[in-house]
């Protein structure tokens, strides 16, 4: 985690995102999982939603956003860690970018993470796997982590487990390699590792787009010419 970050007086969008996630968590707890199933991210190829028959919902477009504001009511630590990271990494990014660009970035990371998970989950279902939904703000949070590492690469941060200090750029690389490794090997089932990587990927692409860097723009440096008399 960043060594020095504000816990009070959070900027407006970061605070609104925190509240939205808490509301989503409360609705799941109050209404029950069954009523919230259509807002979770389901892979392509699922059955039509029928509560009486207990069938899984099919994919619906709004799920690419709504899944990112839901968490498992039985795993409050998942919500706590995501919201802590949202506040710690999101606040300085909002102060740097401004509200509109920051919100656009976060939502692009959530949707991008959902698209990657949708692809992976749909391929698994087509090969006979059981359709499971994806929920959680981790895709957006990993996008924030990526952005923080790109904008403040030398800022000292601290891992929670284990408590090891390192530069933000190093933290991004460590988390990225870890997610790729466990995603490919399947050593940590039940976690949407490719959604995490998707959030980082789409965040990286959006930052490069804003900067006019390849593959979205920019030109190769012109070769230096020497005039020969």
C-alpha positions, 0 to 999 in steps of 0.5 A, spaced: 500 500 500 502 507 498 506 509 504 502 516 505 495 516 502 489 520 505 483 516 509 479 522 510 476 527 505 476 522 499 475 526 493 468 525 490 468 520 485 472 515 489 467 516 495 461 515 490 465 508 488 466 506 495 458 507 497 456 504 490 460 498 492 457 498 499 450 499 497 451 493 492 454 489 498 448 491 502 443 489 497 446 482 496 445 481 503 438 484 504 435 481 498 439 474 497 443 472 492 437 469 487 434 476 486 441 479 484 443 473 479 441 477 473 446 483 475 452 478 476 457 477 470 455 470 466 458 466 461 455 466 454 451 460 453 448 460 459 440 458 460 435 463 460 434 466 467 428 462 470 428 463 478 423 457 479 427 452 475 433 454 478 437 456 471 443 460 471 441 467 467 444 468 460 449 474 459 446 480 459 450 487 457 449 491 463 452 485 467 459 488 464 458 494 469 454 491 475 458 485 476 464 490 478 459 493 484 458 486 487 461 482 492 460 475 496 456 477 502 460 471 505 467 474 504 467 480 507 475 480 507 474 481 499 470 487 499 474 490 505 481 489 501 478 492 494 475 498 498 482 499 501 485 499 495 480 503 491 481 508 496 489 508 497 490 508 489 484 511 487 484 518 491 491 520 488 489 518 481 483 522 481 487 528 484 491 527 478 487 526 473 480 530 475 473 526 476 471 525 469 478 522 466 478 518 473 471 515 472 472 513 465 478 510 466 475 506 472 469 504 468 473 502 462 478 497 467 471 494 470 468 493 463 475 490 460 476 486 466 469 483 464 470 482 457 476 478 458 473 474 464 467 473 459 471 470 454 475 465 458 468 463 462 465 462 455 470 458 452 470 454 459 463 453 458 463 451 451 468 445 453 463 442 458 465 446 465 459 449 469 457 456 468 459 460 474 458 468 475 463 473 476 463 478 481 467 483 485 471 490 483 478 487 483 478 488 475 477 496 476 482 495 482 487 492 478 487 497 473 488 503 478 494 499 481 497 499 474 495 506 473 498 508 480 505 504 478 505 508 471 504 515 474 508 514 480 513 508 479 518 510 484 513 511 490 514 507 496 508 502 497 507 496 502 504 489 501 499 487 506 501 480 506 507 480 507 509 487 509 514 488 504 516 495 502 517 496 494 516 501 489 510 502 486 512 499 479 515 493 482 509 492 485 505 492 479 510 487 476 509 482 481 502 482 482 501 482 474 506 476 474 503 472 480 496 473 476 498 470 470 502 464 473 496 462 477 491 464 472 495 459 467 496 453 472 489 454 475 493 453 482 487 458 485 481 456 482 474 460 484 478 467 483 477 471 476 485 472 475 484 473 468 479 479 470 484 482 474 489 481 468 484 484 463 483 490 468 490 492 468 491 490 460 485 495 458 488 500 463 494 500 460 491 501 453 487 507 455 493 510 458 497 509 452 491 512 448 491 518 452 498 519 451 498 518 444 503 512 444 503 506 440 498 502 438 494 508 438 499 514 435 505 517 436 511 517 430 518 514 430 523 519 432 526 522 425 533 519 424 538 525 425 541 527 418 548 530 418 550 535 412 556 534 408 559 540 405 
